[in-house]
Each structure stands twice: as C-alpha cells, then as structure tokens.
Amino acid sequence: MLAAALACFFGMLILNGLPRLHHPIFNVEDFDLASRNRFFLSIRATDPAFDRESTRAELESLQPLRVIEVPA
C-alpha cells in the first residue's frame, strides 16, 4: 500500500514537471521588485493561438514600464 502511494505521488510530480526550482523569468533584471512595489505578468508562448506581435502591441498599449521577452 505504501509503495503504491509513493509511486502515485512521485508519478504525479514527474508528470506535472515538478519541482521546477528555476524558471527563466527569475533572470529578468529587476525581477525582485515584483514582490515590493510592482508586479510581473508572464504570458506563455506555447499556446497555438498565441501571436507575438499582437500580444506585444496589446501590452504596450497599456503603457507599462517595460515589456520584456524572456527566452525559454
């Protein structure tokens, strides 16, 4: 019973890609300000309906401090 529970637990972690201890967004300059007086919005580009140019234009129309593309 214990082996089955552990197998399910570790199987769930592996299938969900957890734990991911590092994410590329952590390398963005001033990321530490997100917890003090600003916030970050992260949009993943893996969606088939994602369009880089229209998303950038929409975000820039909101007049942010900056829009940064983070390489994966």
PDB file of N, CA, C and O in Angstrom, chain B, residues numbered from 101:
ATOM      1  N   MET B 101       0.826  -1.182   0.000  1.00  0.00           N
ATOM      2  CA  MET B 101       0.000   0.000   0.000  1.00  0.00           C
ATOM      3  C   MET B 101       0.885   1.266   0.000  1.00  0.00           C
ATOM      4  O   MET B 101       0.627   2.224  -0.729  1.00  0.00           O
ATOM      5  N   LEU B 102       1.912   1.236   0.823  1.00  0.00           N
ATOM      6  CA  LEU B 102       2.818   2.376   0.892  1.00  0.00           C
ATOM      7  C   LEU B 102       3.544   2.579  -0.435  1.00  0.00           C
ATOM      8  O   LEU B 102       3.714   3.712  -0.886  1.00  0.00           O
ATOM      9  N   ALA B 103       3.965   1.498  -1.052  1.00  0.00           N
ATOM     10  CA  ALA B 103       4.668   1.590  -2.331  1.00  0.00           C
ATOM     11  C   ALA B 103       3.760   2.181  -3.411  1.00  0.00           C
ATOM     12  O   ALA B 103       4.207   2.986  -4.229  1.00  0.00           O
ATOM     13  N   ALA B 104       2.490   1.783  -3.413  1.00  0.00           N
ATOM     14  CA  ALA B 104       1.541   2.314  -4.398  1.00  0.00           C
ATOM     15  C   ALA B 104       1.321   3.808  -4.170  1.00  0.00           C
ATOM     16  O   ALA B 104       1.264   4.577  -5.130  1.00  0.00           O
ATOM     17  N   ALA B 105       1.198   4.222  -2.922  1.00  0.00           N
ATOM     18  CA  ALA B 105       1.002   5.640  -2.606  1.00  0.00           C
ATOM     19  C   ALA B 105       2.220   6.456  -3.020  1.00  0.00           C
ATOM     20  O   ALA B 105       2.077   7.537  -3.592  1.00  0.00           O
ATOM     21  N   LEU B 106       3.414   5.948  -2.736  1.00  0.00           N
ATOM     22  CA  LEU B 106       4.626   6.659  -3.125  1.00  0.00           C
ATOM     23  C   LEU B 106       4.775   6.719  -4.643  1.00  0.00           C
ATOM     24  O   LEU B 106       5.186   7.743  -5.188  1.00  0.00           O
ATOM     25  N   ALA B 107       4.445   5.634  -5.321  1.00  0.00           N
ATOM     26  CA  ALA B 107       4.512   5.619  -6.784  1.00  0.00           C
ATOM     27  C   ALA B 107       3.547   6.644  -7.374  1.00  0.00           C
ATOM     28  O   ALA B 107       3.903   7.341  -8.325  1.00  0.00           O
ATOM     29  N   CYS B 108       2.353   6.749  -6.839  1.00  0.00           N
ATOM     30  CA  CYS B 108       1.388   7.745  -7.317  1.00  0.00           C
ATOM     31  C   CYS B 108       1.892   9.158  -7.052  1.00  0.00           C
ATOM     32  O   CYS B 108       1.791  10.029  -7.916  1.00  0.00           O
ATOM     33  N   PHE B 109       2.429   9.381  -5.872  1.00  0.00           N
ATOM     34  CA  PHE B 109       2.920  10.708  -5.513  1.00  0.00           C
ATOM     35  C   PHE B 109       4.063  11.140  -6.427  1.00  0.00           C
ATOM     36  O   PHE B 109       4.022  12.234  -6.990  1.00  0.00           O
ATOM     37  N   PHE B 110       5.081  10.296  -6.581  1.00  0.00           N
ATOM     38  CA  PHE B 110       6.214  10.648  -7.422  1.00  0.00           C
ATOM     39  C   PHE B 110       5.837  10.668  -8.906  1.00  0.00           C
ATOM     40  O   PHE B 110       6.393  11.458  -9.670  1.00  0.00           O
ATOM     41  N   GLY B 111       4.914   9.822  -9.315  1.00  0.00           N
ATOM     42  CA  GLY B 111       4.419   9.849 -10.691  1.00  0.00           C
ATOM     43  C   GLY B 111       3.719  11.165 -11.001  1.00  0.00           C
ATOM     44  O   GLY B 111       3.892  11.723 -12.085  1.00  0.00           O
ATOM     45  N   MET B 112       2.927  11.664 -10.050  1.00  0.00           N
ATOM     46  CA  MET B 112       2.253  12.944 -10.225  1.00  0.00           C
ATOM     47  C   MET B 112       3.278  14.076 -10.353  1.00  0.00           C
ATOM     48  O   MET B 112       3.127  14.948 -11.208  1.00  0.00           O
ATOM     49  N   LEU B 113       4.316  14.071  -9.515  1.00  0.00           N
ATOM     50  CA  LEU B 113       5.345  15.100  -9.586  1.00  0.00           C
ATOM     51  C   LEU B 113       6.050  15.080 -10.940  1.00  0.00           C
ATOM     52  O   LEU B 113       6.286  16.132 -11.535  1.00  0.00           O
ATOM     53  N   ILE B 114       6.380  13.906 -11.418  1.00  0.00           N
ATOM     54  CA  ILE B 114       7.085  13.786 -12.698  1.00  0.00           C
ATOM     55  C   ILE B 114       6.198  14.228 -13.853  1.00  0.00           C
ATOM     56  O   ILE B 114       6.659  14.957 -14.731  1.00  0.00           O
ATOM     57  N   LEU B 115       4.939  13.804 -13.875  1.00  0.00           N
ATOM     58  CA  LEU B 115       4.037  14.168 -14.963  1.00  0.00           C
ATOM     59  C   LEU B 115       3.703  15.659 -14.972  1.00  0.00           C
ATOM     60  O   LEU B 115       3.458  16.228 -16.035  1.00  0.00           O
ATOM     61  N   ASN B 116       3.692  16.284 -13.823  1.00  0.00           N
ATOM     62  CA  ASN B 116       3.419  17.722 -13.743  1.00  0.00           C
ATOM     63  C   ASN B 116       4.677  18.559 -13.935  1.00  0.00           C
ATOM     64  O   ASN B 116       4.593  19.786 -13.966  1.00  0.00           O
ATOM     65  N   GLY B 117       5.824  17.934 -14.062  1.00  0.00           N
ATOM     66  CA  GLY B 117       7.074  18.655 -14.257  1.00  0.00           C
ATOM     67  C   GLY B 117       7.558  19.338 -12.995  1.00  0.00           C
ATOM     68  O   GLY B 117       8.283  20.330 -13.063  1.00  0.00           O
ATOM     69  N   LEU B 118       7.174  18.828 -11.870  1.00  0.00           N
ATOM     70  CA  LEU B 118       7.561  19.432 -10.590  1.00  0.00           C
ATOM     71  C   LEU B 118       8.673  18.626  -9.952  1.00  0.00           C
ATOM     72  O   LEU B 118       8.796  17.447 -10.284  1.00  0.00           O
ATOM     73  N   PRO B 119       9.450  19.138  -9.107  1.00  0.00           N
ATOM     74  CA  PRO B 119       9.545  20.555  -8.780  1.00  0.00           C
ATOM     75  C   PRO B 119      10.444  21.270  -9.774  1.00  0.00           C
ATOM     76  O   PRO B 119      11.527  20.789 -10.106  1.00  0.00           O
ATOM     77  N   ARG B 120       9.997  22.394 -10.235  1.00  0.00           N
ATOM     78  CA  ARG B 120      10.817  23.235 -11.112  1.00  0.00           C
ATOM     79  C   ARG B 120      11.372  24.346 -10.239  1.00  0.00           C
ATOM     80  O   ARG B 120      10.687  25.329  -9.954  1.00  0.00           O
ATOM     81  N   LEU B 121      12.595  24.185  -9.824  1.00  0.00           N
ATOM     82  CA  LEU B 121      13.192  25.094  -8.867  1.00  0.00           C
ATOM     83  C   LEU B 121      13.728  26.365  -9.519  1.00  0.00           C
ATOM     84  O   LEU B 121      14.026  27.339  -8.827  1.00  0.00           O
ATOM     85  N   HIS B 122      13.851  26.362 -10.840  1.00  0.00           N
ATOM     86  CA  HIS B 122      14.357  27.544 -11.532  1.00  0.00           C
ATOM     87  C   HIS B 122      13.489  27.813 -12.756  1.00  0.00           C
ATOM     88  O   HIS B 122      13.146  26.894 -13.499  1.00  0.00           O
ATOM     89  N   HIS B 123      13.140  29.071 -12.957  1.00  0.00           N
ATOM     90  CA  HIS B 123      12.369  29.474 -14.119  1.00  0.00           C
ATOM     91  C   HIS B 123      13.127  30.609 -14.802  1.00  0.00           C
ATOM     92  O   HIS B 123      13.709  31.439 -14.103  1.00  0.00           O
ATOM     93  N   PRO B 124      13.148  30.685 -16.125  1.00  0.00           N
ATOM     94  CA  PRO B 124      13.909  31.728 -16.818  1.00  0.00           C
ATOM     95  C   PRO B 124      13.494  33.155 -16.441  1.00  0.00           C
ATOM     96  O   PRO B 124      14.297  34.079 -16.574  1.00  0.00           O
ATOM     97  N   ILE B 125      12.269  33.348 -15.979  1.00  0.00           N
ATOM     98  CA  ILE B 125      11.829  34.699 -15.616  1.00  0.00           C
ATOM     99  C   ILE B 125      12.587  35.237 -14.402  1.00  0.00           C
ATOM    100  O   ILE B 125      12.640  36.448 -14.187  1.00  0.00           O
ATOM    101  N   PHE B 126      13.169  34.341 -13.615  1.00  0.00           N
ATOM    102  CA  PHE B 126      13.945  34.786 -12.458  1.00  0.00           C
ATOM    103  C   PHE B 126      15.209  35.539 -12.876  1.00  0.00           C
ATOM    104  O   PHE B 126      15.781  36.264 -12.062  1.00  0.00           O
ATOM    105  N   ASN B 127      15.656  35.384 -14.123  1.00  0.00           N
ATOM    106  CA  ASN B 127      16.858  36.064 -14.608  1.00  0.00           C
ATOM    107  C   ASN B 127      16.589  37.468 -15.129  1.00  0.00           C
ATOM    108  O   ASN B 127      17.529  38.193 -15.456  1.00  0.00           O
ATOM    109  N   VAL B 128      15.321  37.863 -15.212  1.00  0.00           N
ATOM    110  CA  VAL B 128      14.969  39.187 -15.725  1.00  0.00           C
ATOM    111  C   VAL B 128      15.449  40.257 -14.747  1.00  0.00           C
ATOM    112  O   VAL B 128      15.294  40.133 -13.532  1.00  0.00           O
ATOM    113  N   GLU B 129      16.035  41.310 -15.317  1.00  0.00           N
ATOM    114  CA  GLU B 129      16.514  42.415 -14.487  1.00  0.00           C
ATOM    115  C   GLU B 129      15.351  43.023 -13.702  1.00  0.00           C
ATOM    116  O   GLU B 129      14.264  43.208 -14.249  1.00  0.00           O
ATOM    117  N   ASP B 130      15.569  43.326 -12.454  1.00  0.00           N
ATOM    118  CA  ASP B 130      14.578  43.932 -11.550  1.00  0.00           C
ATOM    119  C   ASP B 130      13.413  43.005 -11.200  1.00  0.00           C
ATOM    120  O   ASP B 130      12.363  43.480 -10.769  1.00  0.00           O
ATOM    121  N   PHE B 131      13.579  41.697 -11.376  1.00  0.00           N
ATOM    122  CA  PHE B 131      12.504  40.771 -11.003  1.00  0.00           C
ATOM    123  C   PHE B 131      12.200  40.854  -9.512  1.00  0.00           C
ATOM    124  O   PHE B 131      11.063  40.625  -9.100  1.00  0.00           O
ATOM    125  N   ASP B 132      13.195  41.174  -8.709  1.00  0.00           N
ATOM    126  CA  ASP B 132      12.980  41.259  -7.263  1.00  0.00           C
ATOM    127  C   ASP B 132      12.027  42.385  -6.887  1.00  0.00           C
ATOM    128  O   ASP B 132      11.471  42.361  -5.789  1.00  0.00           O
ATOM    129  N   LEU B 133      11.817  43.374  -7.757  1.00  0.00           N
ATOM    130  CA  LEU B 133      10.869  44.451  -7.469  1.00  0.00           C
ATOM    131  C   LEU B 133       9.420  43.976  -7.528  1.00  0.00           C
ATOM    132  O   LEU B 133       8.526  44.663  -7.034  1.00  0.00           O
ATOM    133  N   ALA B 134       9.180  42.822  -8.121  1.00  0.00           N
ATOM    134  CA  ALA B 134       7.813  42.316  -8.238  1.00  0.00           C
ATOM    135  C   ALA B 134       7.184  42.075  -6.883  1.00  0.00           C
ATOM    136  O   ALA B 134       5.964  42.175  -6.749  1.00  0.00           O
ATOM    137  N   SER B 135       7.969  41.763  -5.887  1.00  0.00           N
ATOM    138  CA  SER B 135       7.410  41.500  -4.563  1.00  0.00           C
ATOM    139  C   SER B 135       7.357  42.754  -3.693  1.00  0.00           C
ATOM    140  O   SER B 135       6.790  42.719  -2.601  1.00  0.00           O
ATOM    141  N   ARG B 136       7.930  43.849  -4.154  1.00  0.00           N
ATOM    142  CA  ARG B 136       7.939  45.068  -3.338  1.00  0.00           C
ATOM    143  C   ARG B 136       6.909  46.088  -3.793  1.00  0.00           C
ATOM    144  O   ARG B 136       5.974  46.399  -3.056  1.00  0.00           O
ATOM    145  N   ASN B 137       7.073  46.606  -4.992  1.00  0.00           N
ATOM    146  CA  ASN B 137       6.176  47.675  -5.399  1.00  0.00           C
ATOM    147  C   ASN B 137       5.673  47.548  -6.832  1.00  0.00           C
ATOM    148  O   ASN B 137       5.064  48.479  -7.359  1.00  0.00           O
ATOM    149  N   ARG B 138       5.918  46.422  -7.457  1.00  0.00           N
ATOM    150  CA  ARG B 138       5.480  46.200  -8.831  1.00  0.00           C
ATOM    151  C   ARG B 138       5.044  44.751  -8.995  1.00  0.00           C
ATOM    152  O   ARG B 138       5.091  43.968  -8.047  1.00  0.00           O
ATOM    153  N   PHE B 139       4.621  44.403 -10.199  1.00  0.00           N
ATOM    154  CA  PHE B 139       4.276  43.009 -10.459  1.00  0.00           C
ATOM    155  C   PHE B 139       4.717  42.639 -11.864  1.00  0.00           C
ATOM    156  O   PHE B 139       4.974  43.503 -12.703  1.00  0.00           O
ATOM    157  N   PHE B 140       4.799  41.343 -12.102  1.00  0.00           N
ATOM    158  CA  PHE B 140       5.160  40.810 -13.402  1.00  0.00           C
ATOM    159  C   PHE B 140       3.965  40.055 -13.955  1.00  0.00           C
ATOM    160  O   PHE B 140       3.222  39.410 -13.215  1.00  0.00           O
ATOM    161  N   LEU B 141       3.795  40.144 -15.244  1.00  0.00           N
ATOM    162  CA  LEU B 141       2.794  39.364 -15.945  1.00  0.00           C
ATOM    163  C   LEU B 141       3.545  38.476 -16.923  1.00  0.00           C
ATOM    164  O   LEU B 141       4.286  38.963 -17.776  1.00  0.00           O
ATOM    165  N   SER B 142       3.352  37.192 -16.795  1.00  0.00           N
ATOM    166  CA  SER B 142       4.043  36.240 -17.650  1.00  0.00           C
ATOM    167  C   SER B 142       3.031  35.573 -18.575  1.00  0.00           C
ATOM    168  O   SER B 142       2.041  35.006 -18.112  1.00  0.00           O
ATOM    169  N   ILE B 143       3.274  35.640 -19.868  1.00  0.00           N
ATOM    170  CA  ILE B 143       2.401  35.016 -20.865  1.00  0.00           C
ATOM    171  C   ILE B 143       3.216  33.956 -21.582  1.00  0.00           C
ATOM    172  O   ILE B 143       4.245  34.258 -22.185  1.00  0.00           O
ATOM    173  N   ARG B 144       2.762  32.736 -21.517  1.00  0.00           N
ATOM    174  CA  ARG B 144       3.494  31.640 -22.153  1.00  0.00           C
ATOM    175  C   ARG B 144       3.195  31.588 -23.644  1.00  0.00           C
ATOM    176  O   ARG B 144       2.054  31.790 -24.059  1.00  0.00           O
ATOM    177  N   ALA B 145       4.197  31.322 -24.434  1.00  0.00           N
ATOM    178  CA  ALA B 145       4.069  31.310 -25.889  1.00  0.00           C
ATOM    179  C   ALA B 145       3.773  29.924 -26.439  1.00  0.00           C
ATOM    180  O   ALA B 145       3.858  29.726 -27.651  1.00  0.00           O
ATOM    181  N   THR B 146       3.431  28.965 -25.600  1.00  0.00           N
ATOM    182  CA  THR B 146       3.184  27.605 -26.087  1.00  0.00           C
ATOM    183  C   THR B 146       1.758  27.412 -26.599  1.00  0.00           C
ATOM    184  O   THR B 146       1.465  26.380 -27.202  1.00  0.00           O
ATOM    185  N   ASP B 147       0.879  28.362 -26.380  1.00  0.00           N
ATOM    186  CA  ASP B 147      -0.499  28.270 -26.854  1.00  0.00           C
ATOM    187  C   ASP B 147      -0.520  28.416 -28.379  1.00  0.00           C
ATOM    188  O   ASP B 147       0.112  29.330 -28.909  1.00  0.00           O
ATOM    189  N   PRO B 148      -1.229  27.541 -29.095  1.00  0.00           N
ATOM    190  CA  PRO B 148      -1.253  27.638 -30.559  1.00  0.00           C
ATOM    191  C   PRO B 148      -1.888  28.943 -31.053  1.00  0.00           C
ATOM    192  O   PRO B 148      -1.595  29.378 -32.167  1.00  0.00           O
ATOM    193  N   ALA B 149      -2.749  29.573 -30.252  1.00  0.00           N
ATOM    194  CA  ALA B 149      -3.396  30.816 -30.649  1.00  0.00           C
ATOM    195  C   ALA B 149      -2.556  32.050 -30.313  1.00  0.00           C
ATOM    196  O   ALA B 149      -2.981  33.177 -30.570  1.00  0.00           O
ATOM    197  N   PHE B 150      -1.383  31.848 -29.749  1.00  0.00           N
ATOM    198  CA  PHE B 150      -0.521  32.964 -29.346  1.00  0.00           C
ATOM    199  C   PHE B 150       0.076  33.643 -30.569  1.00  0.00           C
ATOM    200  O   PHE B 150       0.597  32.978 -31.464  1.00  0.00           O
ATOM    201  N   ASP B 151       0.000  34.971 -30.605  1.00  0.00           N
ATOM    202  CA  ASP B 151       0.605  35.762 -31.671  1.00  0.00           C
ATOM    203  C   ASP B 151       1.517  36.793 -31.019  1.00  0.00           C
ATOM    204  O   ASP B 151       1.043  37.685 -30.315  1.00  0.00           O
ATOM    205  N   ARG B 152       2.802  36.679 -31.244  1.00  0.00           N
ATOM    206  CA  ARG B 152       3.802  37.502 -30.570  1.00  0.00           C
ATOM    207  C   ARG B 152       3.588  38.999 -30.813  1.00  0.00           C
ATOM    208  O   ARG B 152       3.634  39.786 -29.868  1.00  0.00           O
ATOM    209  N   GLU B 153       3.356  39.399 -32.064  1.00  0.00           N
ATOM    210  CA  GLU B 153       3.245  40.819 -32.381  1.00  0.00           C
ATOM    211  C   GLU B 153       1.989  41.446 -31.786  1.00  0.00           C
ATOM    212  O   GLU B 153       2.052  42.536 -31.218  1.00  0.00           O
ATOM    213  N   SER B 154       0.844  40.764 -31.913  1.00  0.00           N
ATOM    214  CA  SER B 154      -0.398  41.344 -31.378  1.00  0.00           C
ATOM    215  C   SER B 154      -0.383  41.375 -29.849  1.00  0.00           C
ATOM    216  O   SER B 154      -0.927  42.299 -29.246  1.00  0.00           O
ATOM    217  N   THR B 155       0.231  40.380 -29.222  1.00  0.00           N
ATOM    218  CA  THR B 155       0.330  40.379 -27.761  1.00  0.00           C
ATOM    219  C   THR B 155       1.222  41.518 -27.296  1.00  0.00           C
ATOM    220  O   THR B 155       0.890  42.214 -26.336  1.00  0.00           O
ATOM    221  N   ARG B 156       2.344  41.713 -27.963  1.00  0.00           N
ATOM    222  CA  ARG B 156       3.245  42.815 -27.598  1.00  0.00           C
ATOM    223  C   ARG B 156       2.548  44.162 -27.789  1.00  0.00           C
ATOM    224  O   ARG B 156       2.656  45.041 -26.934  1.00  0.00           O
ATOM    225  N   ALA B 157       1.831  44.329 -28.907  1.00  0.00           N
ATOM    226  CA  ALA B 157       1.126  45.589 -29.159  1.00  0.00           C
ATOM    227  C   ALA B 157       0.052  45.840 -28.098  1.00  0.00           C
ATOM    228  O   ALA B 157      -0.112  46.967 -27.631  1.00  0.00           O
ATOM    229  N   GLU B 158      -0.661  44.810 -27.727  1.00  0.00           N
ATOM    230  CA  GLU B 158      -1.705  44.953 -26.694  1.00  0.00           C
ATOM    231  C   GLU B 158      -1.091  45.336 -25.350  1.00  0.00           C
ATOM    232  O   GLU B 158      -1.605  46.216 -24.658  1.00  0.00           O
ATOM    233  N   LEU B 159      -0.011  44.689 -24.987  1.00  0.00           N
ATOM    234  CA  LEU B 159       0.637  45.016 -23.717  1.00  0.00           C
ATOM    235  C   LEU B 159       1.206  46.434 -23.729  1.00  0.00           C
ATOM    236  O   LEU B 159       1.094  47.151 -22.735  1.00  0.00           O
ATOM    237  N   GLU B 160       1.812  46.842 -24.840  1.00  0.00           N
ATOM    238  CA  GLU B 160       2.379  48.183 -24.913  1.00  0.00           C
ATOM    239  C   GLU B 160       1.303  49.261 -24.944  1.00  0.00           C
ATOM    240  O   GLU B 160       1.563  50.402 -24.561  1.00  0.00           O
ATOM    241  N   SER B 161       0.104  48.918 -25.391  1.00  0.00           N
ATOM    242  CA  SER B 161      -0.987  49.899 -25.375  1.00  0.00           C
ATOM    243  C   SER B 161      -1.438  50.225 -23.947  1.00  0.00           C
ATOM    244  O   SER B 161      -2.092  51.243 -23.721  1.00  0.00           O
ATOM    245  N   LEU B 162      -1.095  49.372 -22.996  1.00  0.00           N
ATOM    246  CA  LEU B 162      -1.441  49.597 -21.589  1.00  0.00           C
ATOM    247  C   LEU B 162      -0.432  50.487 -20.879  1.00  0.00           C
ATOM    248  O   LEU B 162      -0.580  50.760 -19.688  1.00  0.00           O
ATOM    249  N   GLN B 163       0.595  50.944 -21.596  1.00  0.00           N
ATOM    250  CA  GLN B 163       1.642  51.832 -21.104  1.00  0.00           C
ATOM    251  C   GLN B 163       2.374  51.284 -19.876  1.00  0.00           C
ATOM    252  O   GLN B 163       2.400  51.933 -18.830  1.00  0.00           O
ATOM    253  N   PRO B 164       2.967  50.095 -20.000  1.00  0.00           N
ATOM    254  CA  PRO B 164       3.738  49.545 -18.884  1.00  0.00           C
ATOM    255  C   PRO B 164       5.105  50.220 -18.789  1.00  0.00           C
ATOM    256  O   PRO B 164       5.494  50.978 -19.678  1.00  0.00           O
ATOM    257  N   LEU B 165       5.822  49.942 -17.720  1.00  0.00           N
ATOM    258  CA  LEU B 165       7.189  50.455 -17.605  1.00  0.00           C
ATOM    259  C   LEU B 165       8.072  49.824 -18.670  1.00  0.00           C
ATOM    260  O   LEU B 165       8.911  50.497 -19.268  1.00  0.00           O
ATOM    261  N   ARG B 166       7.882  48.522 -18.906  1.00  0.00           N
ATOM    262  CA  ARG B 166       8.610  47.844 -19.973  1.00  0.00           C
ATOM    263  C   ARG B 166       7.952  46.506 -20.297  1.00  0.00           C
ATOM    264  O   ARG B 166       7.265  45.911 -19.466  1.00  0.00           O
ATOM    265  N   VAL B 167       8.179  46.057 -21.508  1.00  0.00           N
ATOM    266  CA  VAL B 167       7.737  44.737 -21.962  1.00  0.00           C
ATOM    267  C   VAL B 167       8.999  43.983 -22.358  1.00  0.00           C
ATOM    268  O   VAL B 167       9.744  44.420 -23.235  1.00  0.00           O
ATOM    269  N   ILE B 168       9.233  42.853 -21.707  1.00  0.00           N
ATOM    270  CA  ILE B 168      10.461  42.091 -21.921  1.00  0.00           C
ATOM    271  C   ILE B 168      10.100  40.689 -22.401  1.00  0.00           C
ATOM    272  O   ILE B 168       9.220  40.036 -21.840  1.00  0.00           O
ATOM    273  N   GLU B 169      10.784  40.240 -23.437  1.00  0.00           N
ATOM    274  CA  GLU B 169      10.618  38.872 -23.910  1.00  0.00           C
ATOM    275  C   GLU B 169      11.687  38.027 -23.242  1.00  0.00           C
ATOM    276  O   GLU B 169      12.877  38.323 -23.349  1.00  0.00           O
ATOM    277  N   VAL B 170      11.266  36.977 -22.556  1.00  0.00           N
ATOM    278  CA  VAL B 170      12.180  36.109 -21.819  1.00  0.00           C
ATOM    279  C   VAL B 170      12.406  34.843 -22.625  1.00  0.00           C
ATOM    280  O   VAL B 170      11.451  34.116 -22.901  1.00  0.00           O
ATOM    281  N   PRO B 171      13.644  34.560 -23.010  1.00  0.00           N
ATOM    282  CA  PRO B 171      13.903  33.324 -23.755  1.00  0.00           C
ATOM    283  C   PRO B 171      13.719  32.102 -22.846  1.00  0.00           C
ATOM    284  O   PRO B 171      14.056  32.133 -21.663  1.00  0.00           O
ATOM    285  N   ALA B 172      13.191  31.055 -23.416  1.00  0.00           N
ATOM    286  CA  ALA B 172      12.948  29.841 -22.634  1.00  0.00           C
ATOM    287  C   ALA B 172      14.158  29.073 -22.480  1.00  0.00           C
ATOM    288  O   ALA B 172      14.142  28.016 -21.849  1.00  0.00           O
TER     289      ALA B 172
END
